[in-house]
Structures are given as C-alpha cells and as structure tokens.
Amino acid sequence: MMGADCLRRPVFNVMRFVAVSRTGTSKSRSIEAGSGQEEREELEEIEKRGPLEEDEDEELALLEEDEDEELVLVPVPGRGAVADFSLGGWGCNAEFGGPFSMWATKNTPNILPNDSSKDSLKHLEAETNCWTWWHSKSMWRSYKPRISTTMGHDDVIAILLALHSPEVALLGVSTVHGNASAHNTAHNAARCLEAFGAPAHVRVHPGATKPLLKPAKHDPEIHGADGLGGVLGLPAADSPSVQARFAVHPATHEPIRALDGIASAVRSALGRSEKVTIVSCGPLTNIALWVSVYPELIPGVEAFVFMGGGVGLGNRSAVAEYNILCDPEAAQIVLDVPVRKVMVPINVTHTAIATPAVLTRLLPPAAAKSGVRHTLATLIGFFAGAYDSTFGFSAGPPLHDALTIAYVARPELFALKRFRVDVELGGKHTSGETVVDVWDYGQCDESWGVGGKNCFVAQSVDVDAFFEMFFECVERCETASARGIELPH
C-alpha cells in the first residue's frame, strides 16, 4: 500500500484508459500527466468531446445528443507505471494498488464500487474478448474453483480434471478470447460440460471477447479454426442439451455473463464463510475486469491460479507466452491485486508431455466402447501433430492448462518459489514477457500486491503423479454418466 501523499498527486507519467459507451463501442486514450489539476482539466475536455474522433460513426454521433450517456474509464498500467494515484477530484483505491474502474456522465465523475458504474462496465466485458472459467481459465477449489478458459485442447483436459477430481468442487466456467473466437470457446466449453457429465448447476458464462487494449489474437495453427480442431465425438454445439449448459436469467433468459457469474459465486461463498480459488487457463481479461468492478468481493478469493508466462522463455515470441501476450495489461492488473497467486509457467508445463505411451494407455483394446477415451485420443492426436509441426515437439504435446487444476487438487505435486512478477508492457522485443525477479533486485516485501513478492511460481511438477491423476479422472468420467459422446464408426 502506498503512502497517503500518493492519494493527492499522480505518480506516473502516462495514464492509459479504455473508454466504452453503452453502445459497446470502445476507444483507448493516453493522457500525459502533469499536476492533478491539469489532468482533471484534460479529462473534463474528453468528457465534453465524448469518445468521438475523426472516424466517428452514426452510433458514436448519438453520444453528443444523450446527456446521460455513461462512459466507462478503466485505467490500466502504462509503461513501467504504478497505477496508484489520485487525479484531482477523481480519487483512487490505494489499498487495492491502483487498478480500478470508474464511470463518468457528462457532468459527474464517480469511483467504483457503484451500481451504475458496474452496469456500465459490463459493456466493456461484452466488448472484450475474455472467457473466464470460474477461472478457465478461472477455477476454484473445495477449494471451490471457478475456471476461465479459452477452450483449446489442453483446456478440455482441465475441465475433465475439474469435474472428476474429488478434491475439487467446480462452481462454473467462464470463457474468454484466445485460442478461438469467443463464440466458439463458449460453445466448446458447453459441449465439454455436457460430454463429461457435469452437474446441472455448473454452467458456462460468456466473458470478454477481446483484450483491454490490443486486438484479439487467435491460434488456429495450434487449435484449429474452431478451437478444437480434430476432436471427434463431442455433442453438437446446437443440441438442446448443450444450449442448456449456458447460464441464463430465469425471467428474461438473457445470458448471465462472466463478471456477474463470478460475483455471484464469490458472494455465495462469503455467505458461508468460505473462499473461492479462481483458475485461469487463458488471457486474464475477465479476471482483470472482475477485480475492477467488484473490489469489495476480492476478500472472498482464496487465490488466483493461472497458466501463463515463462521464466526467460516464450512460445509466441522470443520471451512471451501466449496467454500473457494476448492481454498483458490485464495480466499486470491481476498480478497487482493483493491476493495470493500461483503462476504455472511453460517451463513446467513443457514437462507434462502426452507421449505415445500415454496415448497407448488411454486407448487400449479394452476401451473399444469408451466414447470418452476415443474423444481424448483424437484430441491428443491432433494436438501432437500441431506441436510437432509448429514447435518440433516430437515426443507429444504439453498439457499446459490441465496443470492448473492439478495444482488446485493436489498442490503437493508441485514445487513452488515466491517472487515478484511483473509483465513487460512496452518493450519492442519483450512485450508480454513475465519478468520474474529471481534475485529480488526490487527488495520486495511480503505483501501480495504492488511492491510485494506477489506470486508463487511453479518450478516443477511430479509428471508421473500428474498422469496417474489424469487416468483416475478418465475412469471416473466413464462411470459418472458421461453423455452425448459418439463412438467412431
């Protein structure tokens, strides 16, 4: 937590905002910092203009005519910035460490939490590409997990483990942009819940469709055009049983989106004096938005567990891992939240390889009538080919995201070390890199937020024990009413 003086003046040079109107149109701006008064004057000028720019369209033009139009301003970290500041009359939450959301009418600025500001910010969720598995890449442990996911091949196995690990009580799944379009990731999550026999209360909550600031990325080279390339046997996306897997409001039948779904689960847990673990298997956009909209519910989070990043290693740039690279600003916001965090980097996930021996054990002759095993075999087969051709992984594909659930269920399988972790937001060659302060150059304290050793970083995993857990879950799934899976002809 920063000193009180930081509440009265800006402490960094550039503030970057995403402005979103009720129409769902988003714009980003950078504002040079000077005195607090100068910032306020510039923000007031922006309010007068609204989000209109030279390329305004008819929808944006309507803003000038609507005196009550709300604009959402979501501050995100600038280059090397500490997002803990006060801006004239705008204010901040110093204990939270800086990332917060605020809304403004033409005349009145306000700071979250605020009901109408929360309603407005949900438009940003709908406009940003994020799926959060309450956490799944977001999930919670029984430890009640919530998964937030981009629904690639390894995400499917994460869902399987979450549903059939006795140590885990899955509360829900939210989806986010990433491996495929938000539409596909949401429907793929629903298909997996149906196929693997999820309890009826475990539903899919669509989340953000793009990152906070950057264009959305997809990865068809690895996961196919629909996010689950080559996977056979799952129920059809348009089947009534799959459609029933989406969370909807009983009265209106409108979808219950990720932010509200996570909030409901955490609020319910707090009412029982429990906490939720949020597991993320993709970009952290949903979670960054959620902690901004519902800061009062952060005490109900036991931990954020996420697959992402690397220690001196990348997979979609020389130094950046895909999940973090998709939305580095969101990742930094989550890293600055004063809650325990566990990062499972690719240094570790690259050791959990689905080798030919794993595939042989998965599909022995006795499994001829097991739809679950056939589906998983087609999944691993496609994933193996993609990783071999793209990265030269000849021994098999790494099951990245499944390790998040393995940690939640059986943390004793992992060796962890605690470090300060930040995300490079502006480097020409290093954008999206997770900077792990192994030697404690920052001389950080023991807090979990800004200025502290904010993250446990996995160092290794017992691979043999992980695969034993995987096969145990496959067997439970076979006997626990897996449904809707078609056997090959």
N, C-alpha and C positions, 0 to 999 in steps of 0.2 A: 504494500500500500504506500502511495506516495504522500509527501507532506502536504499540509493544508495550503501552503503557498501555491502548490500546483493547481489548486482549485480556482485560483484567481487569474491565471495567465496561461497562454499557450506554451507548451514545452517542446513543440516540434515545428518544422518549417513548412510542411505541406500537409494539408488535410485533404483526403480524397473521399468523396461522397458518391453514393448511388442515389439518385432521385427517382422516385417511382410515383406515378399518378394513379388514381383509381382506375383509369383506363387500362392500366397494366403496362404502359409504355415507360421504359427506363432510360435514364441518361446518367452519365457519370461526369463529375467535375473535379477539378483540383483548385484549391483556394490557397494562395500564398499567405503565410502567417505574418502578422506584424504585431501590433498591440491588440488586445481583446476588442477595443472599440473599433479598430479598422476591420477586424474580421466580421463583427456584427453588422457594420455598415455594408460590407460586401455581401453578406448573407441576405440582408434586407433587400439589396438590389436584385439578388437572384430571386427572392420571393416575388418581387414586382414583375420580373420577367417570366416567372414560372420556368418550366423546363424547355421553353421554346427556343429553338435555334434556327439557323438558316434553312435547314431541311425539314422544318415543321410540316406536319400533315394535317388533314382536317380534324383528326381526332385530338391532336395536341392543341390545335387552334381553339377548341372548345374551352380549354382551361381559362383563357382570358375572360370568358363570359360567366364563369362559375366562381363566384366569390368564396364559396365554401369548399372548393376543391382542395383536398389534402395532398401534400407532397411528403413522401417518406424520405428521410435522410439517414442513411446507415453509414456511419463512419467506419472506415477500415484502415488498417495500418498503412502509412506511407513508407517510403524507403528509409529503413532504419529508425522509424518513428516510434515514440512511446505514446500510444493513444490514450493519454490520461490528462485531460485538460479541461479548462473552462473557457467559454467563448462569450464574453460579455454576459448577457442575460441567459445564455443557453444552458450552462451548467454541465455537470458530469457526475458519474458514479466512480469515485476514486477507489473504493474498496474492490470493485469489480475489475479494476485495472484498465479501464478505458473503452473497450468495445461496447458500444451501446447504440440504441436506436432512438430517433426522435422524429416527431412529425411537426408540421407547421401548416396552419392555414395562412391565408394571405396576411393576417394581422397578428396571430398569436402563436409564439413558439412554446412547445411543451416538451417534457422529457419523459421517457418511459420509466416505470410502468404506467400505462394509461389505456383504458379500454379502447378508445377510438384510435389511439396510435397503434395498438396491437391489431385492430381490424385492418388498418391501412397497410401495415407491414406484411400482412398475409398476401397482399397483391404482389409483393416482391417475391415471396415464396413461390407463388404460382408462375412467376416470370423468370425464376432462376432454376437452372437445371439441377435438381437435387432429389435423390430418393434417400430417405433415412429409414433404415431398419431400426427400428426402435431398439436400435442403432444398426445397419447393413448391407448397410454398414452402420447400423447402430443397434445395439442389443443390450439386454440387462440380465443379471444373474440371480439364483434362488437361494441367492442372487437372481433377481428378476431382470432378464436382459431385454432390451429393445434394439432391433437391428436396423441400420440404414445401409442400403445396398444399391449397387449399380447392376446387379444381376448378370454377372458373367459366369463362366463355367465354374470357377472356384467358389463363387457366391452360392451356387446351388448346393455344394457340399457343406458350406457354412450353415445354410438353412436346415439341411438334413441333421447336422450335429446339434443344432439348437433345439430342434424338435424332439430328438431322441436321446439326448444326454440327460440322465436322471438328475444331475446337479443343476440343471438349467430350467427355468420356467420362462419360456418365451412369451412376452407380452404383446408384441406386434412387430410389423415390418414397415419401414418407410423406404421409399425409393428415390433415387437421385440421378441426375445426368451423369454420364461417364461412358461406360462400355458401349452403350447404345442409346437411342432416343429415350426420353422419359416415358413415352407411351409404351415402348417395348419392354423397358425394365419393369414397369409396374405390372404389366400383364404376365411377364415371365415369373415374377415373384408370386403372383396369384396362382399360376399353373403349378409351381413347386409346392406351395402350401397344400393345394388340393391333392397333388400326386403323393405327397409324403404323409398324408393323414393328419394334418394339423388340426388341433381343437377348433371348434367353431368360433371361439372368441378371438383367435389370433387372426387379425385382418391386415390388409395392405392399405397403407396411407400414402398416396402420391405426394411427393415433395417438390423441391425446386427443379426447374427444367434447364437452368444454366448457371454458371458461376456468378459470383457477386460482381465482378468487373470484366472478366475475359469472355471471349466467345466460347461456346460449348465445344468440347472435344469428344469424339467417339473413336472406338478402336476395332473396326471390322477386321483388320488384319489378324487380330488375336481371337476375337469372339464372334466373328461372322456379322452379317448385316443386321440380323435381328437380336444380337446379343447372346444367343445360344446356338450358334452355328453347329450343325452336325448332330445335335441332341435329338434322339428319337424316343417316342413313346409317351411324352408328356401330354396331358389333356389339352384340347384346343382352347385357345385364348377366348373364343366367343361362346364357349359352352356355358350354360346357366350355372353349373356348379363352380366354375372358375370366376364368373362375374359376381357370384355371391360372396367371394372372398374379399371384396373391396368394402372398406368401412364407409357407411353412409349414415346420414341423419335420418332417424326413423320417420319424422314427419315430412321432410322435404325430399328425401332420397338424394340429396346433394352429397358429394364425397366429403368425408372428413379428412382433411389434408394433414400432412406430417406434423406441422407445428402444433395443431390442436390435439392430435393423437398423442404425441409425446407428452404434452402438458397434462392431458387427462390421466395418463398412466402414472406420471410422477406425482401428481396431486393425490391420486388414489393411494399410492404407496405411502406418501407422507401421512395420510389419514390413518394408516395402520402402523405408524412409526417405523416404516421400512424405507429403504432406498433402492434405486434402480441403477443398474450398470448399463450404459449406452455404448453399444458396439458399432463401429463404423467400418464397412468394407468398401468404401469408395470415397469420392470427394466429400469434404466436410461442410459443404454449403448448408445443408439442412440444420446441422448442429450449431453452426455459427449464427444462423438466423434465430434458432430457438433460444439460445442463451441471451440474445439481444432482446427478444420480445418478452421472455419470461424470466428475467433475472431473479425474481423472488422465488422461483422454483429450483434454482441451482442447488440449494442445500439438500434437495431430495435426490441428488445424483451421487451415487457411491463412487463411480469412476467413469472416465471416458476411455474406452479401449479401441484402438484403431489400427488397421493395417495400412501402412504407408511409410514413405520415406526410406532413406538408406543412410548408412554411415560411410560417407565417401564413395557412394555407389548410386547409380541411376539405372533406369531401364527405358525411359522415353526421352532422355537427354544424357549427356555425359555424367551428370550428377543428380538428376531429378527423377524421382519415382512417379509413376503415372497419377496415382490418386491425389498426391500433393500438388503435382504440376497442373492438374485440371483447375484447381482453385486455391492457389497459395495464400491469398488474403484470408479466406475462410479458415484455413489451417492455422494461421497465426492467431486469429481471434480465439479459436478453441484452445490453443496452447497457452494463451494468457488468462484463461478462466481459472480461478483459484480452487480447482478440484483435482484430485489425483488422476493422473493419466498414464496409460500404458501404450507405448508405440511398438508395434511388431514390424520391423523393417525388412526390406528384401534381403538383407544379409542373412536373416534367419529363415525367411520363407523359401529361399532358394535351396535350402537343405531338405525341405519336405517334398521330395520328388515322388510322383506316382510312376514307379518303374514298371517294366514288363512283369516283374514278379508280383507287384500289387495287382495288376490287371488280371493275371492268371488266377490269383486267389479270389478276386472279385467275381470271376465268371467261370467257375469250374463246371464240368459236365452236369453235376447235380443241380445246377442253378438254371436249367433249361426253361423252367416255368416261372422264373423270378423276373417280373417286369422291372422292379427297382434296379436289380443288378444289370439288366440289359441297358436300361437308360443311362446308368452311371458309366457303363463301359463305353457307350457311344460318346458320352461327354468327354471322358478321359482320352479316348482315341482322337477326337478332333482337336482337343486342346494340346495333345502331344505333338501332332503334326504342325500346328501353328507355332508352338515354341521351338520346335526343331528348325523350321524354315526361317523364322524371324531372328531367333537368338542363338541357334546352334545347340539347344538343349537336347542332345541325342538320347539321354537316359530316361526322359519323360518330363512332363510339365510339373512346375511347382504349384502346390495347392495353397496359394497365398492366403486368401481370406478365411479359409477354414481354421487357420491357426488362431484367429481372434476368439472364436468360440471355444477352441481347445483351451486357451488360456482362462477364459471365464469359468469353464467347467473344472479344469484341472491345472491350476496355476503352478502346482509342484513340478510340472513337466518343463518349466521354463526357468532359465537363469536370467535375472534382470540386474541392471545397474541404473542408478538415478543420475540424471544430468540436466543441465539447461539445454533446451532445444528451441530453436527459432527457425523461421523459414525465410530464405532469401527472396525478396520481393522485387528487386530491381536489376539484378545482375544481367549483363548481356549474355553471358555464357552459363550463368549459375541460377537463373530464376527458377524457383520451385525447389531448390536444394534444402534439405533439412540440415541445419548447422548444429551439430551435437558438440557441446563444449566438454570434451572428454577430459581436458586438463584443468577445468574450472578457471579459465582465464578471467571470467566475469566475476569471480569470487561471490557466487550467488548464495543467498540464504536458503533456508529450508522450507520456504513457502512454495505453494503450487502455482502461483500466478506470475505476474510481472515481477522480474527481478529475482525469482527463485529457481531452484532446481525443479523444474515444472513437470518432469516426465520420467517415468521408468522406461528404459529402452531394452527390449529383449536382446540377449546376447546369444542364446542358443535354445534349442528345444530337443527333447528326447524323441527323436523321429520314430523309433520303433514303437514307443508307447503311444505316440500320436496315431499311427496307423492301426494299432490294436483298438484304440478308441473308435476310429472310423469304422472298422469292421463290426464292432459291437453295435454301433448305431445303425448300420445297414441291416443287421439281423433283427434289431428291434423294429425297424421300419417295416420289414417284411411281415412281421407278426402283429403289427399295430394298425391294421386296416388301411394300408396304402391303397389308393384307389385311382382309377382313371388312367392308369398306365397301360399302354397297348404293347403286347409282345410282338416281336418281329415275325413275319410270315415265312 
